[in-house]
Amino acid sequence: MDTLFNNNLFFVYLFACIAIVNYSALKESQKILLIYLMTFGLAFLNILDFGMSVIFLTLSTFIYLEFLSNDNEKQIIIVKFGYKLLDYLFIIIFQYYVCWIIVSLMLIYFRENMQKNPDIKLLLEFGVEPISISMSFISIIVFVICVNKITAQKFKLKSIDTVITDYFSTNPIYKRPHADFDFLFFEMLSDMEDRTYFERKETYSFLSFEFIIIKGRQLGYNFTNWSKRVTKSFHYLRRSKNIRGYSTLEMQLMRMLFVESGYNKKIVRKIFELVYTKIFLKSLKNFYEANIYEYRSEYKEYLLFIYFNNTNTKIAGKNFGSMKSVFPDKAIKKWSKEELFVVCVGLPYRNLTIEEILLIYKDNIATYGLSEKEIEKIFKSIESRE
């Protein structure tokens, strides 16, 4: 048995992973936790060294999360290896806290090195055995912290299966559900929330030269060559008022679609938005194009249709789970321009008075020929609701 185990360690590890993955009664987080536990146990018992532990752990979790998970839509939509790698890195670091188990494995590695090198001054002073026991105890504590973080999961994402089923399958692009909307609706939303939306052709977040160049031109910058582009880009990024925690419409859509818990974890959420606007939205577009979906050229309008039907808003201190729920008895396509304006004003989630709204958005009101009296009437009717 010893010979079998020592000579075929990888296969023993592989068979154990297969047994864990195939156990359908376990949730994804529980399967990852068992893989962590198995890896930690093998390292703790000196069966796996640090390097092999990290390699086995990385391979097993990557293959499971990206190729063997129950998220079938992920396998269909996200096919580029680079996107799979980005998806894996984000999930394993921010949702499954792999850094904690790596720290625990490092502590075990240091423990083994101390036992093999008793000439270290600290060991000569305190003794090998007490130091070894202390390192073992600390590594267990770190692993337990990792377990607690995984089970608590303060930041959690929905599966792509869930997102496609809940938001896209009910109104697929080939049925062209966005055709019922006047293009003015999309134009006004873009003008008020993200003026680069229809100008950007390839990128989805503010972390791109395309976004910075377009935004810079809108602000009066003149980009004539690459050196000036770089200089102006850094100048733009330093001007916080131009970004103000800036989220493109796609980034807003992604956090609405995917974030199941941990919305207030702002740094992690922002990293997620930057990564997944590229991974998911680009992959979905590629999927539509590869499968020759009708109306795939209207992808941006289609995304705004999903946005209108699901993104929350706040008007007159009242929260609405989606934009369409502001006027529940009226289809979005039948809204007046003033009703659309009031709903869009609530997207930044600020408690603005009607006087502040009319002042801050006076240019938009003039551009679209809106009636201030009608806007005030709509705002006050929402304010008076119980």
C-alpha contacts under 8 A as a table, 3 or more apart, distances in Angstrom:
res1	aa1	res2	aa2	distance
1	M	4	L	5.03
1	M	5	F	6.11
2	D	5	F	5.13
2	D	6	N	6.03
3	T	6	N	5.25
3	T	7	N	5.97
4	L	7	N	5.46
4	L	8	N	5.84
4	L	9	L	7.92
5	F	8	N	5.39
5	F	9	L	5.40
5	F	12	V	7.02
6	N	9	L	5.56
8	N	11	F	5.45
8	N	12	V	6.37
9	L	12	V	5.18
9	L	13	Y	6.20
10	F	13	Y	5.09
10	F	14	L	6.01
10	F	56	F	7.85
11	F	14	L	4.78
11	F	15	F	6.01
12	V	15	F	5.23
12	V	16	A	6.26
13	Y	16	A	5.17
13	Y	17	C	6.28
13	Y	56	F	7.90
14	L	17	C	5.09
14	L	18	I	6.21
14	L	60	S	7.75
15	F	18	I	5.03
15	F	19	A	6.23
16	A	19	A	5.14
16	A	20	I	6.36
17	C	20	I	5.06
17	C	21	V	6.09
17	C	35	I	6.63
17	C	60	S	7.04
18	I	21	V	5.13
18	I	22	N	5.97
19	A	22	N	5.33
19	A	23	Y	6.40
20	I	23	Y	5.48
20	I	31	K	6.04
20	I	34	L	7.19
20	I	35	I	7.53
21	V	24	S	7.38
21	V	31	K	6.32
21	V	64	Y	7.39
21	V	68	L	7.87
23	Y	26	L	6.08
24	S	27	K	7.58
26	L	30	Q	5.84
26	L	31	K	6.30
27	K	30	Q	5.19
27	K	31	K	6.37
28	E	31	K	5.18
28	E	32	I	6.30
28	E	69	S	7.68
29	S	32	I	5.15
29	S	33	L	6.10
29	S	96	Y	7.53
29	S	150	I	6.86
29	S	151	T	7.35
30	Q	33	L	4.93
30	Q	34	L	6.25
31	K	34	L	5.16
31	K	35	I	6.34
32	I	35	I	5.13
32	I	36	Y	6.23
32	I	61	T	7.00
32	I	96	Y	7.70
33	L	36	Y	5.02
33	L	37	L	6.13
33	L	147	V	6.89
33	L	150	I	7.43
34	L	37	L	4.89
34	L	38	M	6.07
35	I	38	M	5.17
35	I	39	T	6.18
35	I	57	L	7.39
35	I	60	S	7.86
35	I	61	T	7.71
36	Y	39	T	5.20
36	Y	40	F	6.04
36	Y	57	L	7.25
36	Y	101	I	7.23
37	L	40	F	5.11
37	L	41	G	5.98
38	M	41	G	5.12
38	M	42	L	6.23
39	T	42	L	5.28
39	T	43	A	6.24
39	T	53	S	6.23
39	T	56	F	7.81
39	T	57	L	6.62
40	F	43	A	5.15
40	F	44	F	5.93
40	F	53	S	7.87
40	F	101	I	7.58
40	F	104	S	7.87
40	F	105	L	6.75
41	G	44	F	5.00
41	G	45	L	6.17
42	L	45	L	5.29
42	L	46	N	6.36
42	L	47	I	5.14
42	L	48	L	5.54
43	A	46	N	5.05
43	A	47	I	5.73
43	A	48	L	4.68
43	A	49	D	6.03
43	A	50	F	7.04
43	A	53	S	6.59
43	A	105	L	6.92
43	A	108	I	7.13
44	F	47	I	7.59
44	F	105	L	7.93
44	F	108	I	6.33
44	F	136	S	7.89
45	L	48	L	7.77
46	N	49	D	6.52
48	L	52	M	6.00
48	L	53	S	5.74
49	D	52	M	5.53
49	D	53	S	6.01
49	D	109	Y	7.09
50	F	53	S	5.07
50	F	54	V	6.28
50	F	105	L	6.28
50	F	106	M	6.72
50	F	108	I	7.88
50	F	109	Y	5.84
51	G	54	V	5.39
51	G	55	I	6.25
52	M	55	I	5.01
52	M	56	F	5.93
53	S	56	F	5.30
53	S	57	L	5.94
53	S	105	L	7.70
54	V	57	L	5.07
54	V	58	T	5.95
54	V	102	I	7.24
55	I	58	T	5.22
55	I	59	L	6.10
56	F	59	L	5.27
56	F	60	S	5.99
57	L	60	S	5.38
57	L	61	T	6.10
58	T	61	T	5.45
58	T	62	F	5.89
59	L	62	F	5.23
59	L	63	I	6.02
60	S	63	I	5.41
60	S	64	Y	6.09
61	T	64	Y	5.09
61	T	65	L	5.92
62	F	65	L	5.34
62	F	66	E	5.88
62	F	67	F	7.84
62	F	88	Y	6.30
63	I	66	E	5.45
63	I	67	F	5.29
63	I	68	L	6.43
64	Y	67	F	5.59
64	Y	68	L	4.59
64	Y	69	S	5.59
65	L	68	L	6.28
65	L	69	S	5.34
65	L	88	Y	6.89
66	E	69	S	6.65
66	E	74	K	7.72
66	E	75	Q	7.22
66	E	84	K	6.36
66	E	88	Y	6.91
67	F	75	Q	6.57
69	S	72	N	7.37
71	D	74	K	5.56
71	D	75	Q	7.09
71	D	159	S	6.32
71	D	160	I	6.54
71	D	161	D	5.52
72	N	75	Q	5.35
72	N	76	I	6.64
72	N	161	D	6.33
73	E	76	I	5.03
73	E	77	I	5.99
73	E	160	I	5.92
73	E	161	D	5.00
73	E	164	I	7.50
74	K	77	I	5.32
74	K	78	I	5.43
74	K	160	I	5.73
74	K	161	D	6.88
75	Q	78	I	5.92
75	Q	79	V	6.63
76	I	79	V	6.75
77	I	280	F	7.95
77	I	283	S	5.89
77	I	284	L	6.02
77	I	287	F	6.08
78	I	83	Y	6.70
78	I	84	K	6.61
78	I	279	I	7.34
78	I	280	F	7.15
78	I	283	S	5.63
78	I	284	L	7.75
79	V	83	Y	7.36
79	V	84	K	7.04
79	V	283	S	7.59
80	K	83	Y	5.36
80	K	84	K	6.33
81	F	84	K	4.96
81	F	85	L	6.11
82	G	85	L	5.09
82	G	86	L	6.30
83	Y	86	L	5.10
83	Y	87	D	6.06
83	Y	279	I	5.49
84	K	87	D	5.05
84	K	88	Y	6.05
85	L	88	Y	5.07
85	L	89	L	6.13
86	L	89	L	5.19
86	L	90	F	6.22
86	L	275	V	7.36
86	L	279	I	7.73
87	D	90	F	5.38
87	D	91	I	6.23
87	D	275	V	7.96
87	D	276	Y	7.72
87	D	279	I	7.37
88	Y	91	I	5.27
88	Y	92	I	5.88
89	L	92	I	5.36
89	L	93	I	5.94
90	F	93	I	5.39
90	F	94	F	5.77
90	F	95	Q	7.46
90	F	272	F	7.43
91	I	94	F	5.49
91	I	95	Q	4.98
91	I	96	Y	6.35
92	I	95	Q	5.82
92	I	96	Y	4.76
92	I	97	Y	6.10
92	I	98	V	5.73
93	I	96	Y	5.80
93	I	97	Y	4.79
93	I	98	V	5.35
93	I	99	C	6.56
94	F	97	Y	5.62
94	F	155	F	7.38
94	F	268	V	7.21
95	Q	150	I	7.09
95	Q	153	Q	6.47
95	Q	155	F	6.22
95	Q	156	K	6.20
96	Y	149	K	7.69
96	Y	150	I	5.52
96	Y	153	Q	7.77
97	Y	100	W	5.89
97	Y	101	I	7.54
97	Y	146	C	6.52
97	Y	149	K	7.16
97	Y	150	I	6.89
98	V	101	I	5.45
98	V	102	I	6.33
98	V	146	C	7.84
99	C	102	I	5.07
99	C	103	V	6.23
100	W	103	V	5.13
100	W	104	S	6.39
100	W	142	V	6.52
100	W	143	F	6.72
100	W	145	I	7.62
100	W	146	C	5.48
101	I	104	S	4.94
101	I	105	L	6.17
101	I	142	V	7.20
101	I	143	F	5.73
101	I	146	C	6.38
102	I	105	L	4.99
102	I	106	M	6.14
103	V	106	M	4.98
103	V	107	L	6.32
103	V	139	S	7.72
103	V	142	V	7.36
104	S	107	L	5.14
104	S	108	I	6.49
104	S	138	I	7.81
104	S	139	S	4.52
104	S	140	I	7.04
104	S	142	V	5.64
104	S	143	F	5.89
105	L	108	I	5.09
105	L	109	Y	6.23
105	L	139	S	7.16
106	M	109	Y	4.88
106	M	110	F	6.20
107	L	110	F	5.07
107	L	111	R	6.17
107	L	135	M	6.22
107	L	136	S	7.40
107	L	138	I	7.59
107	L	139	S	5.63
108	I	111	R	4.96
108	I	112	E	6.33
108	I	135	M	6.89
108	I	136	S	6.46
108	I	139	S	6.49
109	Y	112	E	5.19
109	Y	113	N	6.27
110	F	113	N	5.02
110	F	114	M	6.14
110	F	135	M	7.84
111	R	114	M	5.20
111	R	115	Q	6.40
111	R	131	I	7.75
111	R	132	S	5.45
111	R	135	M	5.89
111	R	136	S	7.12
112	E	115	Q	5.14
112	E	116	K	6.32
112	E	132	S	7.89
113	N	116	K	5.08
113	N	117	N	6.04
114	M	117	N	5.06
114	M	118	P	6.14
114	M	120	I	7.57
114	M	123	L	7.55
114	M	128	V	7.12
114	M	132	S	7.40
115	Q	118	P	6.06
115	Q	128	V	6.32
115	Q	132	S	7.21
117	N	120	I	6.45
118	P	123	L	6.02
118	P	124	L	6.83
118	P	128	V	6.69
119	D	123	L	6.97
119	D	124	L	6.55
120	I	123	L	5.38
120	I	124	L	6.39
121	K	124	L	5.08
121	K	125	E	6.26
122	L	125	E	5.19
122	L	126	F	6.22
122	L	127	G	7.77
123	L	126	F	5.28
123	L	127	G	4.80
123	L	128	V	5.29
123	L	131	I	7.13
124	L	127	G	5.50
124	L	128	V	7.43
126	F	130	P	7.08
126	F	131	I	7.23
127	G	130	P	6.06
127	G	131	I	6.66
128	V	131	I	5.42
128	V	132	S	6.04
129	E	132	S	5.06
129	E	133	I	6.14
130	P	133	I	5.17
130	P	134	S	6.13
131	I	134	S	5.10
131	I	135	M	6.19
132	S	135	M	5.20
132	S	136	S	6.17
133	I	136	S	5.08
133	I	137	F	6.12
134	S	137	F	5.09
134	S	138	I	6.17
135	M	138	I	5.12
135	M	139	S	6.10
136	S	139	S	5.17
136	S	140	I	6.31
137	F	140	I	5.19
137	F	141	I	6.33
138	I	141	I	5.00
138	I	142	V	6.22
139	S	142	V	5.13
139	S	143	F	6.20
140	I	143	F	5.03
140	I	144	V	6.14
141	I	144	V	5.08
141	I	145	I	6.28
142	V	145	I	5.09
142	V	146	C	6.34
143	F	146	C	4.96
143	F	147	V	6.28
144	V	147	V	4.95
144	V	148	N	6.19
145	I	148	N	5.05
145	I	149	K	6.23
146	C	149	K	5.17
146	C	150	I	6.28
147	V	150	I	5.22
147	V	151	T	6.24
148	N	151	T	5.26
148	N	152	A	6.04
149	K	152	A	5.13
149	K	153	Q	5.71
149	K	154	K	7.61
150	I	153	Q	5.13
153	Q	156	K	6.04
154	K	261	S	6.49
154	K	262	G	5.23
155	F	259	V	7.76
155	F	260	E	7.64
155	F	261	S	5.34
155	F	262	G	4.18
155	F	263	Y	7.32
155	F	265	K	7.08
155	F	268	V	7.95
156	K	259	V	6.34
156	K	260	E	5.49
156	K	261	S	5.14
156	K	262	G	6.49
157	L	258	F	5.35
157	L	259	V	4.83
157	L	260	E	5.15
157	L	261	S	7.06
158	K	162	T	6.34
158	K	163	V	6.80
158	K	257	L	7.91
158	K	258	F	5.06
158	K	259	V	6.33
158	K	260	E	5.70
159	S	162	T	5.24
159	S	163	V	6.45
159	S	258	F	7.51
160	I	163	V	4.97
160	I	164	I	6.01
161	D	164	I	5.42
161	D	165	T	6.11
162	T	165	T	5.18
162	T	166	D	5.89
163	V	166	D	5.30
163	V	167	Y	5.76
163	V	168	F	7.23
163	V	257	L	6.31
163	V	258	F	6.83
164	I	167	Y	5.57
164	I	168	F	4.88
164	I	169	S	5.83
165	T	168	F	6.11
165	T	169	S	5.14
165	T	170	T	7.06
166	D	169	S	6.80
166	D	170	T	6.96
167	Y	170	T	6.41
167	Y	171	N	7.37
167	Y	257	L	7.79
167	Y	306	I	7.00
168	F	171	N	5.49
168	F	172	P	5.58
168	F	173	I	7.93
168	F	306	I	7.60
169	S	172	P	5.22
171	N	175	K	6.97
171	N	176	R	7.96
171	N	177	P	6.30
172	P	175	K	5.74
172	P	176	R	7.16
172	P	177	P	7.46
173	I	176	R	5.09
173	I	177	P	6.84
173	I	293	Y	7.59
173	I	294	E	7.37
173	I	295	Y	6.78
173	I	296	R	7.14
173	I	299	Y	7.79
173	I	302	Y	6.57
174	Y	293	Y	6.03
174	Y	294	E	5.00
174	Y	295	Y	6.10
174	Y	296	R	7.68
176	R	179	A	5.65
176	R	295	Y	6.87
176	R	302	Y	7.52
177	P	180	D	6.43
177	P	302	Y	7.46
177	P	305	F	7.43
178	H	181	F	5.61
178	H	301	E	6.48
178	H	302	Y	5.60
178	H	305	F	5.44
179	A	182	D	7.61
180	D	333	K	6.30
181	F	185	F	6.72
181	F	332	I	7.84
181	F	333	K	5.19
182	D	185	F	5.69
182	D	186	F	7.57
182	D	333	K	7.08
183	F	186	F	5.28
183	F	187	E	6.18
184	L	187	E	4.85
184	L	188	M	5.94
185	F	188	M	5.36
185	F	189	L	6.24
185	F	337	K	7.88
185	F	340	L	7.24
186	F	189	L	5.21
186	F	190	S	6.11
186	F	301	E	7.10
186	F	304	L	6.79
187	E	190	S	5.18
187	E	191	D	6.03
188	M	191	D	4.97
188	M	192	M	6.13
188	M	341	F	7.61
189	L	192	M	5.32
189	L	193	E	5.93
189	L	194	D	7.58
189	L	344	C	6.46
190	S	193	E	5.29
190	S	194	D	4.83
190	S	195	R	5.15
190	S	196	T	7.51
190	S	197	Y	6.17
190	S	198	F	7.69
190	S	249	L	7.74
191	D	194	D	5.96
191	D	195	R	4.76
191	D	364	N	7.93
192	M	195	R	7.02
192	M	344	C	7.24
192	M	345	V	7.81
192	M	364	N	7.52
193	E	248	T	7.57
193	E	249	L	6.92
193	E	344	C	7.94
194	D	197	Y	5.70
194	D	248	T	5.79
194	D	249	L	6.15
195	R	198	F	7.49
195	R	199	E	7.99
195	R	215	K	7.90
196	T	199	E	5.23
196	T	200	R	6.00
196	T	211	F	6.80
196	T	214	I	6.41
196	T	215	K	6.52
197	Y	200	R	5.68
197	Y	248	T	7.42
197	Y	249	L	7.07
198	F	201	K	7.38
198	F	300	K	7.44
199	E	214	I	7.41
200	R	203	T	6.16
200	R	204	Y	7.52
200	R	210	E	6.69
200	R	211	F	6.73
200	R	214	I	7.74
203	T	208	S	6.86
203	T	210	E	6.90
203	T	211	F	7.35
203	T	278	K	7.27
204	Y	248	T	7.10
204	Y	250	E	5.96
204	Y	251	M	7.30
204	Y	277	T	5.78
204	Y	278	K	6.39
204	Y	281	L	7.92
205	S	208	S	6.73
205	S	211	F	7.25
205	S	247	S	7.14
205	S	248	T	5.76
205	S	250	E	7.00
205	S	251	M	6.40
205	S	273	E	7.90
205	S	274	L	6.03
205	S	277	T	6.69
205	S	278	K	7.83
206	F	211	F	5.49
206	F	212	I	6.87
206	F	246	Y	7.28
206	F	247	S	6.99
206	F	248	T	6.56
207	L	211	F	7.18
207	L	212	I	7.78
207	L	274	L	7.24
208	S	211	F	5.43
208	S	212	I	6.40
209	F	212	I	5.06
209	F	213	I	5.85
209	F	233	S	7.60
210	E	213	I	5.30
210	E	214	I	6.16
211	F	214	I	5.28
211	F	215	K	5.96
212	I	215	K	5.10
212	I	216	G	5.72
212	I	233	S	6.22
212	I	236	Y	7.46
213	I	216	G	4.94
213	I	217	R	6.14
213	I	223	F	7.19
213	I	229	R	7.32
213	I	233	S	7.38
214	I	217	R	5.21
214	I	218	Q	6.33
215	K	218	Q	5.05
215	K	219	L	6.31
216	G	219	L	4.99
216	G	220	G	6.27
216	G	221	Y	5.04
216	G	222	N	7.63
216	G	232	K	7.90
216	G	233	S	7.90
216	G	236	Y	7.22
217	R	220	G	4.92
217	R	221	Y	4.84
217	R	222	N	6.29
217	R	223	F	7.58
218	Q	221	Y	7.37
221	Y	232	K	7.60
223	F	226	W	7.78
223	F	228	K	6.18
223	F	229	R	5.46
223	F	232	K	7.68
224	T	228	K	6.63
224	T	229	R	7.26
225	N	228	K	5.47
225	N	229	R	6.13
226	W	229	R	4.80
226	W	230	V	6.24
227	S	230	V	5.30
227	S	231	T	6.33
228	K	231	T	4.98
228	K	232	K	5.87
229	R	232	K	5.21
229	R	233	S	5.87
230	V	233	S	5.00
230	V	234	F	6.37
231	T	234	F	5.44
231	T	235	H	6.30
232	K	235	H	4.89
232	K	236	Y	5.98
233	S	236	Y	4.97
233	S	237	L	6.18
234	F	237	L	5.05
234	F	238	R	6.23
235	H	238	R	5.28
235	H	239	R	6.61
236	Y	239	R	5.32
236	Y	242	N	7.09
237	L	240	S	6.63
237	L	242	N	7.58
237	L	243	I	7.32
239	R	242	N	5.72
239	R	243	I	7.33
240	S	243	I	5.23
240	S	244	R	5.57
240	S	245	G	7.98
241	K	244	R	5.18
242	N	246	Y	7.74
243	I	246	Y	4.40
243	I	247	S	8.00
247	S	250	E	7.76
247	S	251	M	5.53
247	S	252	Q	6.15
248	T	251	M	5.13
248	T	252	Q	6.35
249	L	252	Q	5.10
249	L	253	L	6.13
250	E	253	L	4.95
250	E	254	M	6.14
250	E	277	T	6.41
251	M	254	M	5.08
251	M	255	R	6.44
251	M	273	E	5.23
251	M	274	L	7.06
251	M	277	T	6.11
252	Q	255	R	5.53
252	Q	256	M	6.38
252	Q	273	E	7.83
253	L	256	M	5.17
253	L	257	L	6.14
253	L	307	Y	6.02
253	L	311	T	7.01
254	M	257	L	5.11
254	M	258	F	5.94
254	M	259	V	7.87
254	M	273	E	6.28
254	M	276	Y	7.24
254	M	277	T	6.51
255	R	258	F	5.42
255	R	259	V	5.30
255	R	269	R	7.43
255	R	273	E	6.44
256	M	259	V	6.27
256	M	310	N	7.56
256	M	311	T	6.28
259	V	262	G	7.18
259	V	263	Y	6.51
260	E	263	Y	7.69
262	G	265	K	5.37
262	G	269	R	7.91
263	Y	266	K	6.85
263	Y	269	R	6.69
264	N	269	R	7.82
265	K	268	V	5.71
265	K	269	R	5.94
266	K	269	R	5.01
266	K	270	K	5.97
267	I	270	K	5.19
267	I	271	I	6.31
268	V	271	I	5.14
268	V	272	F	6.13
269	R	272	F	4.93
269	R	273	E	6.19
270	K	273	E	5.03
270	K	274	L	6.27
271	I	274	L	5.21
271	I	275	V	6.18
272	F	275	V	5.21
272	F	276	Y	5.81
273	E	276	Y	5.41
273	E	277	T	5.83
274	L	277	T	5.85
274	L	278	K	7.14
275	V	278	K	5.78
275	V	279	I	6.39
276	Y	279	I	4.63
276	Y	280	F	5.43
276	Y	281	L	7.40
277	T	280	F	5.77
277	T	281	L	5.46
277	T	282	K	7.34
278	K	281	L	5.82
278	K	282	K	5.44
278	K	283	S	7.70
279	I	282	K	5.86
279	I	283	S	5.95
280	F	283	S	5.12
280	F	284	L	5.94
281	L	284	L	5.11
281	L	285	K	6.15
282	K	285	K	5.12
282	K	286	N	6.14
283	S	286	N	5.00
283	S	287	F	6.08
284	L	287	F	4.98
284	L	288	Y	6.32
285	K	288	Y	5.18
285	K	289	E	6.26
285	K	296	R	7.56
285	K	299	Y	7.18
286	N	289	E	5.07
286	N	290	A	5.93
287	F	290	A	5.12
287	F	291	N	6.10
288	Y	291	N	5.31
288	Y	292	I	6.01
288	Y	293	Y	5.17
288	Y	296	R	6.14
289	E	292	I	4.98
289	E	293	Y	6.27
289	E	296	R	6.46
290	A	293	Y	7.91
292	I	296	R	7.59
293	Y	296	R	5.69
295	Y	298	E	5.43
295	Y	299	Y	7.36
296	R	299	Y	5.33
298	E	301	E	5.44
298	E	302	Y	6.24
299	Y	302	Y	4.98
299	Y	303	L	6.24
300	K	303	L	5.17
300	K	304	L	6.45
301	E	304	L	5.16
301	E	305	F	6.36
302	Y	305	F	5.02
302	Y	306	I	6.54
303	L	306	I	5.12
303	L	307	Y	6.18
304	L	307	Y	4.66
304	L	308	F	6.03
305	F	308	F	5.19
305	F	309	N	6.39
306	I	309	N	5.34
306	I	310	N	6.28
307	Y	310	N	5.46
307	Y	311	T	5.42
308	F	311	T	6.11
308	F	322	S	7.49
308	F	323	M	5.81
308	F	324	K	6.72
309	N	322	S	6.26
309	N	323	M	6.17
309	N	324	K	5.59
310	N	321	G	7.43
310	N	322	S	4.74
310	N	323	M	6.53
310	N	324	K	7.44
311	T	321	G	7.05
311	T	322	S	4.76
311	T	323	M	5.86
312	N	319	N	7.44
312	N	320	F	5.51
312	N	321	G	4.61
312	N	322	S	4.00
312	N	323	M	5.58
312	N	347	L	7.10
313	T	319	N	6.11
313	T	320	F	5.35
313	T	321	G	6.90
313	T	322	S	6.39
313	T	323	M	5.97
313	T	343	V	6.91
313	T	344	C	7.62
313	T	346	G	4.99
313	T	347	L	4.74
313	T	348	P	7.62
313	T	349	Y	6.41
314	K	317	G	6.23
314	K	318	K	5.41
314	K	319	N	4.50
314	K	320	F	6.02
314	K	343	V	7.96
314	K	346	G	4.51
314	K	347	L	6.40
314	K	348	P	7.87
314	K	349	Y	5.23
314	K	350	R	7.25
314	K	351	N	7.77
315	I	318	K	5.27
315	I	319	N	6.69
315	I	320	F	7.97
315	I	342	V	7.59
315	I	343	V	7.12
315	I	345	V	7.53
315	I	346	G	4.99
315	I	349	Y	7.78
315	I	351	N	7.34
315	I	379	F	7.59
315	I	382	I	7.38
315	I	383	E	7.64
316	A	351	N	6.50
316	A	352	L	6.98
316	A	353	T	7.07
316	A	379	F	6.96
316	A	380	K	7.96
316	A	382	I	6.86
316	A	383	E	5.21
317	G	351	N	5.79
317	G	383	E	7.59
318	K	383	E	7.61
320	F	323	M	6.76
320	F	325	S	6.32
320	F	326	V	6.34
321	G	325	S	6.80
322	S	325	S	5.40
322	S	326	V	7.36
323	M	326	V	5.77
323	M	343	V	6.55
324	K	327	F	6.21
324	K	328	P	6.41
324	K	331	A	7.45
324	K	332	I	6.19
325	S	328	P	4.75
326	V	343	V	7.29
327	F	330	K	5.57
327	F	331	A	7.77
328	P	331	A	7.45
330	K	334	K	6.65
330	K	335	W	7.16
331	A	334	K	5.44
331	A	335	W	6.95
332	I	335	W	5.38
335	W	338	E	7.96
335	W	339	E	5.83
335	W	340	L	6.27
336	S	339	E	5.15
336	S	340	L	6.31
337	K	340	L	5.11
337	K	341	F	6.13
337	K	370	L	6.98
338	E	341	F	4.96
338	E	342	V	6.27
338	E	370	L	6.16
338	E	371	S	7.02
338	E	374	E	6.61
338	E	375	I	5.53
338	E	378	I	7.83
339	E	342	V	5.23
339	E	343	V	6.33
339	E	375	I	7.19
339	E	378	I	6.82
340	L	343	V	5.23
340	L	344	C	6.22
341	F	344	C	5.16
341	F	345	V	6.16
341	F	375	I	7.87
342	V	345	V	5.14
342	V	346	G	6.81
342	V	375	I	6.76
342	V	378	I	7.49
342	V	379	F	6.85
343	V	346	G	5.52
343	V	347	L	7.18
344	C	347	L	5.40
345	V	348	P	7.07
345	V	357	I	7.55
346	G	349	Y	5.43
346	G	350	R	6.78
347	L	350	R	7.95
352	L	355	E	7.97
352	L	356	E	5.86
352	L	357	I	6.27
353	T	356	E	5.19
353	T	357	I	6.27
354	I	357	I	5.02
354	I	358	L	6.22
354	I	376	E	6.44
354	I	379	F	7.02
355	E	358	L	5.32
355	E	359	L	6.32
356	E	359	L	5.11
356	E	360	I	5.92
357	I	360	I	5.27
357	I	361	Y	5.82
357	I	362	K	7.88
358	L	361	Y	5.57
358	L	362	K	5.55
358	L	365	I	7.84
358	L	372	E	7.23
359	L	362	K	5.30
360	I	363	D	7.96
361	Y	364	N	5.32
361	Y	365	I	6.27
362	K	365	I	5.02
362	K	366	A	6.19
363	D	366	A	5.13
363	D	367	T	6.04
364	N	367	T	4.96
364	N	368	Y	6.21
365	I	368	Y	5.58
365	I	369	G	5.88
365	I	370	L	5.02
365	I	371	S	7.51
365	I	372	E	7.65
366	A	369	G	5.05
366	A	370	L	6.52
367	T	370	L	7.93
370	L	375	I	7.81
371	S	374	E	5.25
371	S	375	I	6.28
372	E	375	I	5.01
372	E	376	E	6.12
373	K	376	E	5.15
373	K	377	K	6.14
374	E	377	K	4.97
374	E	378	I	6.19
375	I	378	I	5.22
375	I	379	F	6.10
376	E	379	F	5.10
376	E	380	K	6.11
377	K	380	K	5.32
377	K	381	S	6.20
378	I	381	S	5.17
378	I	382	I	6.39
379	F	382	I	5.29
379	F	383	E	6.15
380	K	383	E	4.78
380	K	384	S	6.09
381	S	384	S	5.27
381	S	385	R	6.72
382	I	385	R	5.43
